[in-house]
Each structure stands twice: as structure tokens, then as C-alpha cells.
């Protein structure tokens, strides 16, 4: 990570970065993000790039240099393009309804599952051509988008026999054969 940490992070034209009192603020067309920077790291900000420098030469300094550079890269990408995750709801009668900031889902239980959408996250509900509900989660903070997507997926993880559950778009589920296939070889 230390080799990557030495590379400067480029700032696009409409993105501004400011480092004061151990807090980095990145502002762009998508919004504004803040990150607390470890005291082992110092930042030098020019008009077009941010350089991450270590204050010492221990292994921990190297680790924090690479981590900090990665976080800054995610912040810059978030305020310019944003992040997006898609979840597919496979199952009979599975559906989702968004009412204000409350997301309510029917995912095969006897009751509905509800959760509040966090601040800074947008959820859109659509359907594929096969009538499969798709939840699109977007936002400028990569950590929030990933954590909220994982929380929704945890409500009903995909099961291996029929594949019912909530999964990421493009996720492959390894299917098991089941009881009837196991006894089919015996006569």
C-alpha cells in the first residue's frame, strides 16, 4: 500500500479540497464529504492534486498512508460521479415500496420488513423484463452505499436450493441439487 500511497490524487476541475484541524473536506458537483485524517498523516493540497505524506517511517505509517489515499480517491470519485449498487429480489411475491424515507419490503416472511433510508442515500425501485424487482441504491459516500446495500441483502440472503432472496445484480448463486436428485441414482 505504501507504493500506492505515494502517488498523488488528482482533483478534477470542479472539485475543491481543504484540510483543516485534521479534517479533510472535499466538495464537488455531487455534494460535500468530510473525513477525519489520522495524525500519522499529513496532506499537501495543490490546485490539481492532493499528496499524502507520512510523518514517520514505521509500518503503521505506511498502512495509514495507503488507506488515506484510498479514502481520498473514493471521496473525489463520490463527489464527481457517485456510487451505485443494484439489488435484485428473486422470489414469489417479493416486492418493495418506498414511502418518503421508509422502505417496506415483502420478502417471503409472514410480516413486512421496514427500514429507514439513511441521509445521503437515494433508493429507486424498478422492474426487469422478467418482473423481478430491482432496488437501485445511489449516493456520494461509498461506505454508506455499501453498508446500506449489505443491510438490505441481510434481510433475506439468497438460499442455495431455489435461489430465492435478495442478491446483488450479477451475483452468481451456487445452487444445490436437493433431496430428489440425491436419491435418483439409487434403485
C-alpha angles and dihedrals in degrees: 000000000000092000090053091043091061093061115095120242111236119227117214119226099268096042122096126191128196130181118199132155094350094308123111116207120195118188127185144141092295097052143273129304131186130199131183109230121214116251090239089069132068124194129212113198124197127175092268107024148027119223119202114212131185121230092208143016105245127118090255091056090054092049094049092047092058093042093049092050090051092050091049091049089053091048093051092047091047096054092045106039107359129215131274136192127182125207124194121207109213115187145083111288095000112153142151132214126193116206110178105303095341120096115199121189136187105209105162100288125119087248136043122257117228133188136167119245109237122239112273095028126104123199124198124186122209140150133239122228088266091059092252112149113237124198114204113199116194135174145132097251111077093199094053094046092050095044094049091047090051090048092054092046090051091062089073116002115200112268120221101232105058100002095240116158143065115307139168115263108269094015113143116222116205105227125214123217101233133214099302093056092048094056096040093087094058123081 
